Amino acid sequence: MQDYQNGTQCLHAGYVPENGEPRNIPIVQSTTFRYATSEAMGALFDLEAAGYFYTRLQNPTSDRVAAKICALEGGTAAMLTSSGQAANFFAIFNICSAGDHVVASATIYGGTFNLFSVTMKRMGIEFTFVDPNCSEEELNAAFRPNTKAVFGETIANPALIVLDLEKFAKAAHSHGVPLIVDNTFATPIGCKPFEWGADIVTHSTTKYMDGHANCVGGAIVDSGNFDWTKYPDKYPGLCTPDESYHGVTYTERFGLGGAFITKATVQLMRDFGATPAPMSSYLLNVGLETLHLRMPQHCANALTVAKYLKNHPKIAWVNCPSLEGDKYYELAQKYMPNGTCGVVTFGVQGGRKAAETFMAGLKLASIATHVADAKTCVLHPASSTHRQMSDAELMAAGVSPDLIRLSVGIEDVKDILADLEQALEQV
């Protein structure tokens, strides 16, 4: 399936029905699975056989959808989680423990920033947040002997900063650690981070992949390219025996292509249980089947909206990486030449009060704590998703107090523009 184009993979990857089997991925709505002997089930618990015994760890519906996302990203193994937050937590915690350190871009999504800077800090994992526009020298200076990973977002939410993937990959690999990239906004339709040096990719599938605001979910995909065995002292969880599974060494048993995801599944999913419901995985797949059709429309509508806003006298500024003249236009053309995403950020003349008036006047677009689905929605991050951050942290994250995040949907763009126009007339 790797040889097929994105559109074909969106429809067919991950599940090929046999003679007489359903064409759609079946919903296996069962917590448990029957076995004829204790020995057969015991082999599963010892990781000596493939199969299913409890949906908290794995489920056939979820695994088939994960395989589709894996194919789209060009990876070797993947897993679904119950949310994007869970995916990012698992991706880091799978290779980090108390006393370890991670270098992360400062402009990541506010919820991820809090996960790293508050919750995981309480677990003894320290993060250094760097300006994504920093020089190579500044980036390398952030590393420590106990650094275990580098983390960033392909397109930052909501700052819309495009990460220089090659720069961050080069720095990560020179220090012997993997680059983990959240590819939620770009999706594999817009960007394939593995082709630019990333090692692990995460997604909030809640966004464009689902595309219809139907279900919360996340995904982790491994490229299979990072050689954990070169750094056995740094990654003992992957390179030394796991006594909770009778001494299995993941890199030996499952190879570089399967070790990371297998460990995250049999350890972290076993213990934290952040598994998606089979029905949620099924709905995610329904969204994935049209991802290659929706993303170009999102991108085209967003670019049209950005051009309109840039020329409007009541708009102070506009950010859209696909808009010529944008600070990140050149990086966007390098990594995402066919379009970035459907999100545009801007400020209304008059600051926060004017922004509130504008948003209240919208009729087609919804004010919602969401982004990246088929319907246009709008949010003021400083008073919602990023409200826990100080002014200094907001500025470091690229979120000014007047920033409005407009997630441009796939409605007719003439109707979207008309809605913006009538709302701006009220400012």
N, C-alpha and C positions, 0 to 999 in steps of 0.2 A: 504493500500500500504506500510505501515511501516514495515510489516512482510516480504516483498520481499527483495531479495538481490540487491546490487548496480546495477548490469547489467539489471535486470528487471525494476528497478525504472527508470533508464536512458531512457528506452523506453516507459514505461507506466504510470509513476506517473504524477499526475497533471491533467490528462484528460482521461476520460473513455467514449468513444462515445456510445450514445444510438442507438437503432435500426434505421438503415438507415442514420445515421450521418457519416461524414467523419472520416476516421481513423487517419489522421493527424490533428494536432491542426489547426483550421481555422485561417486565417488572417482576423481579423475584421478591415478593413481599413476604419474606419469612425471616424470623430471627435466627432460626437454627436449621440444621441439615442432618439427615439421617444417614447412619453408617451401619453396615452389617456386623462389624466386629470392633472390639475395643482396640485391637492392633491397628486397624485401618485408621481410626481416629487418632491414635497415639502417634502415628507417623506424621500427621499434620502438626501436632503440637511440638514435635521434634524438628519441624521444618525439613523433613525428609521426603515429603510428598506434597504435591500441589492440590488445592481443593478448598472447600469452605466448611466451617463448622459453627461460626457465630458472626452475625452481621456487624457487630461492633468492630471487628477487625476488617473483614472483607465481605463483599456481596457481589454476585455476578453482574448485576445491573450496573453498579458503580464501576466495577473493573472494566467493563466494556466501554463505558463513556470515558474513563481515564485513558484507555488505550487510544481512543480517537484523538484526544487532546495531545497525547504523546506523539502520535503520528504527525499532527499539525505542526508541532514544535520541532520535530525531527529528533526526538529524544530516544532513550533506550528503555525507560521505565517511568511510570507515573502513578499517582494515587489521587483520589478525591478526598476532600475534608468537608466539614460542615460549614465552613466559612473561609473567606480570604484571610481573616485574622488567624484562624487556626493553621492555615497553610504557611503563613509567614513564621508563626511561632514554631511549628514543627521543623521547618527548613533550617532555622537557626539552632533550635534546641537539640536537633538530631546530631549535631557535631560540637556543641558547646555545653559547658557545665560551669558550676561555680568557680570563679577565679579566671575565667576566660574573657576575651576581649573581641569586639567586632568593630570594624570601621563601616560607617553608614553615611549615605548622603543625607544632608540636613533637610532636604526639601521633600521628604517622603510624606505620604498621607498622615494626617494628624493622629488617626487611630493607631497606625503602625508606630509612629513616634512615641505615643504613650505606652504601647506594649513594650517597646525597647527601653525607654528611659525611666519608666516607673516599675512596671510589673517584673520584667526580666532583670532589672537592676536589683530588685528585692531577692531575686534568685541567685544573685552573685555574679551575673554576667554584665560587664561594663561595655558601654558603647561610646565611641568617639564620632561625633557628627561633623562632617566636613562639607564645605561649600562645593557643590558639584562642578563649579567653574574654576576650582582651585588649580594651581599649576601641578605638574607631575611631582615637583619637589615637595610642595605642600602636602600632596596626597601621600607620598611615601613617608613623610615625617609623622603621619598619624598612626603608623603601624608600631606594634610592640612585639616583644618575643612571644607573648601569649595570645596574639591575634589569631583567630580561627576562621574568619570569613569577612567578605566585603559585601555590602547590601546596597541596592539602589533600585529606582524605578525607571523603566524605559522612558515614560513620560510622567513627570511628577504630578500628583493629584493634591491640590488644585493649581499649583504654580505653573504647570505646563512647561517645565524645564526638561529639555531632552538630554538624557544622560549620554556622555561620550563613552560608549560601551568599550571601545578599544582601549582608551586611556585607563579606565577602571580595571579592565581585564588584565592589562599589562602589569599594573601595580599589584593586583592580587596575586598573580602567578609568580611575579618576581619575589614575593614574600612567602610563597608556598601555600597559599590559601585559595579557596574557590570564590568566584564571583556569583552571587545570588541576585537575580533580577526579577522584580515584579513587573510582568508584562501585561497587566490588566488593561490599560488604556489602549495600547497599540494593537493587542491581540496578535496571534501568529499570522493573521491576514496582512497586517501592516509591517510587522517586524519579527524576525526570528533571531533572538539574542544569541543562540548557540553559534550562529554563523559569524558572530563578532567577538567570540571569546568567552561568553557567559557559560557557567557550568551547571547551575541550577536555575530553573524558572518557576515562579509562582504566579498564581492568578486568583483574583476574586472573581469566580465564575458568576457571581451575582450580577455582574455588570454586563458587558457586551456579549459574552458567551451565552448566557441565558437570554439576555436581550429583551425580556418582556416583564421584568420585575416579578417573576413567578416564584423564585426560590433562592434562598441564600446558599452559597457554596464556595468552595475553594479547590485549588489543584496545585500539585507540585510535580514538576517534570525534571528528570535527571538526564543530562546530556550523555553520561557515561564517559566523558572525556577527562575528568579530573582523576589523577592517579593517587588515591588515598594511601596506597602501599609505599609510596616514596616518603611518607611522613608518618610512620607508625606510632611514634611517640606523641605526635600532635593529635592524631585521630585514633586513639585506642579503642573507642567504641566500635569502629569499623574493622580494625586490623588485629584485634586480640579477641580471645574467646569470650562469648557471652554466656555466663554460667546460668542465666535464667532459661537458656535453651540448650543445656547440656554441652556447653563449650563450643557452640557454633561460632566460627569466625566469618563474618559476612562477606568480606572481600574474597575469601577462599571459596566459600560455598556458592556465592551468587555472582562473582566477578565484578569488575568495575561498572558494568552496565546495570547491575541489579542490586548492589550492596546497599546503597543509600536509601532507596525506596523500600526495600525489604526491611531494613532496620527501623525506618520510620513507621512502617505498618505494624510490625510484630512487637515493637517496644512502645512507641508513643501512642499509636491508636489503641493498643491493648490497655494502656494505663490511663490515658486521658479520654478516650472514647468520643473524640470529635468527628464522628462518622456521619455522612449524609444519609438521609432516608432514601431507600430505593426509588420512591416516587419522585423525590427531588432530583435524583440523578437522571431519571427518565425525562423529566421536564427540561433539564439542562440539555440533554441530547436533542430535544425538539428545537431548542434555540440554536444549537450548534449547526443544525442542518441548513440554516439560512444565514449563518455568520458571514460567508463570503459574498452574499448579496447585500446584506445590511450595512456592512462596514464602508463600502464605497459610497453609499448614499449618505451615511452619517458624515463622512469626511467632506463630501461635496456640499452638503447643506451647511456645515460648519464654516467652510471657507467662504461661501456666499454671505453668510451672516457676519463673519468677521470683516469682510470688505465693506458691507453696509455700515457696521458700527464705526469703523475707522473713519468714515467720511461724515459721521453725524455730529453736528455741533454740540450736542449735549453729552457726548461721550468723551471722557478725559484720556483714556488709553485703552488699548486692546492687545491681548495676547492670543496668538494662534500660531503654532509652529509651522503650519503650512502656508501662512500668509507671507508673501514676499516682503522683506524688510523687517520681519520679526527677528528678535535677537537669536533665536534658535533655528532659523530657517535653513541655514547651511547644514547643520547637524541633522535636521529632519530630512533634508534631501539625501543625505548620505545613508542614514539608517532606515528611513521610511519614505522612499521616493514616491510611493503610490498613495500617500495620505497618512496622517497621524492618528487622529481620533475625531470624535464629534463634539469635543468640549472646547468652549471659548471662554476666556475670562476677560473682564473689563471693569472699568470704573465709570460711574456717572458723575458728571459735573455737579458739585455740591456735596460730595462725600457721602457718609453713611446715611444721613437723613434722606438725601435724594435717592439713594439706592433702595431704601425701604419703600419710598413712594412709588418708584418704578416697579418693584416686584409686586406690590399690592395691586397695581393696575393691570397686570397680565391676566389674560383670559384663557388663552390656549395653553400656555405653559403653566405647569404646576410648581408651587413651592414645595419641595420635597427633599428629605434627607436621603437622596439617592442620586445616581448619576449613571449615564451610559446604558439607557434602555431605549426602546423604540419611541417613546413619547418624550417630548421636550419638557425639561424640568429645570428649575433654577434654585440656587442656594446662596446664602451669605455665610461663608465658612467661618469668619471670625466670631460670629455669634452662635454657631452650631457645632460643626464637626471639629473646629479648632479652638473652641472657646476656653479649653483648659490651658492653653498656651499663653505665656506672657507676651507683651508687645515685642520684646527682643526675640523671643522664639518664633513669633509670627513672621517677623521680618526675615529671620534666618531661613524660614521655610518658604519664603517667597509669597507670603499671604499678607497683603496690606489690608488695613481696616475697611477700605471701600471696595474690596474685591468681590465681584459677583461671578459665580460660576454658572455658566449656562450650558447645559447638556442638550445639544441640538439633536432632536429626534429625526425620524424619517417621514414626518408629515410633508405635505407639499410645501416647499420652501417659501412660496408666495404667501401662504397663510402664516408661517412663522414670522416673516418680515412684517406683515401687517399687524400682528400682535405686538411685536416690539415697537413699531411706530406709534400705535395708539397709546401704549404704556408710557413711552417717552414724552408724548404730548402732555401728559399729566404732571410731569416733573417741572 
